[in-house]
Amino acid sequence: MHQLIIPNVITESDVRGLRPTDSAFEAAQVMQEMNVAALIVTNDAGKLVGIVTERDLTRRIIAGDKPAKDTTLEQIMTKDPSILSPSATAGEALELMRVRSIRHLPVVDDGRVVGMLSIRDLFFNVKRQLEDSIKETEAYVFGDRYGA
């Protein structure tokens, strides 16, 4: 069965975004507050223009020895990030993440970011599918189901 990103892997949710002029320090604070590893970056019209991740903060701020309060997201974000449609499949998302070596994908519907997909979400989805498959197999093998 093909699992769609929304609603099978994640549910549509409000995604907090920051502006390109916000600081890397502000992004780190929001990530800590929300317990997330990635944030979208939107322009004044609310259009997705980038994504900033914990990896960006460690590689471009800490390793780059830059002051987080004085560095804007525009300076460190990934511009024009890869995106997914809510109707994309989990397999398509996983392949895109593999090919692009990324761990987070904004889910965009009609120009609006409706969710953020992480590799962790895909892991839990696969885990749940495997557990369901094992339960079905055990039910068949041990006779809990009528069948051949």
N, C-alpha and C positions, 0 to 999 in steps of 0.2 A: 504494500500500500504506500502510495506517495504521501508523505507528510508535508502539508503546507506550512510555511513559516508562521502565518497567522491563520488559524488559531491553534494549530497542532504543536508548534515548537515554543512560541511565545504568544502572549496575549497583547492586543493593542494597548498601548499605555502612553501616558504623557512622557515625553523625553525632555529632559532639561537641557537647554542649550545656552551657550555663552556667545558673546560677540567677539569678533576678531581683535577688538581693541582691549578686551579684558586681559588680565595678566595670567601668566602661568601659575602664579601663587594662588589666584582666585580659583583657577581650574582644579588645582590640587585640593583646595579646601572643599569645593563642591563634590569632588570625587570621594573624599573622605566622608563627608556628611551623608551622601547618598549610597555609599559603599558600592561604587561602580568603578570600572577601570577605563571607561571611555565616555567622552561627551561630544555632542555635536556642536559645531560652530555655525551660527547663522548670521546673515546680514540684517540690516534694519527692516527689510521687508519680510523677514522670517525664512528666507531661502537658505537651504543648506549650502555652505561654502567650504566646509572642512570638518575634520574630526581631530580630536586631540586625545591621546591615550597616555596611560602611565608610562608606557615605553617611550613616548615622545618626551615626557618630563625627565625620565632618567637619562636618556641618551642626549637630548638637546639642551637640557638645563644643567643637570648635575654633572654629567660627564663633560659637557661643554663649558663648565665653570661660569655659567651665566647667572645673573641675579634674577630670581623668579619673579620678584615684585616689579622689576623693570622690563621684563620681556613679555611682549604681547603674544597672544595665541596666533595671530597672523604670522609671526616669525617662526613658530615651531609646529603649527598644525599641518596635517596632510590635506592639501587643497584638492577639491573636487574628488572626494573619496568614492570608492566603489559603493554601490547601493544595491538593495534587493527590493523586489516587489513582494507584497504580502502573499501573493499566490505562487511565489517561487517555492521549489521543493527543498527539503532539508539536504538532499543530495547535491542539488545545484549550489546551495550555499556553501556546503563543505568543500566542493570542488573549487569554487571561487576563492575561498579562504586559503586553500592549499596552493593554488596557482599564484596568488598575489602575496602569499606569506603574511596574512593578516589574521587578527583574532576577533575583530568587531566589524559589523556591517550595519549601517543605518537601514531601516526598512522604510521605504518611501511609497506613499499611496497618493496619487494625484498631486504631486509636488509637496506633500506634507509628510514630515517624518512622524511615523506612527509607532515606532519601536526601535530598539537596538538589539541586534542579535549578537551573541557572543559564542565562541567555540564551546564554552561551558554549557550553554543552552543546548547545543547540538549533542554534546556528550550525554547529557541527561535524557534527551529524547531517544538516543540510540539505546541507552541503558534500559529505559522503560520498555522499549520495543522488545529487547532481548528477554527481559523478565516476563513479559506477556507471552512471548513465544515459548519459553520454558514451561510456564503454567499450562498452556494449551497442550504441549507435548506430554507433560506428566498426566494431565487429565485423560488424554487419549490412551497412553500406555497403561495406566493403572485403572482404566475402565470407568472413569467418572462421566464419560460421555457415551452416548449411543452411537455406534458406527461400526464400520468394517474393521 
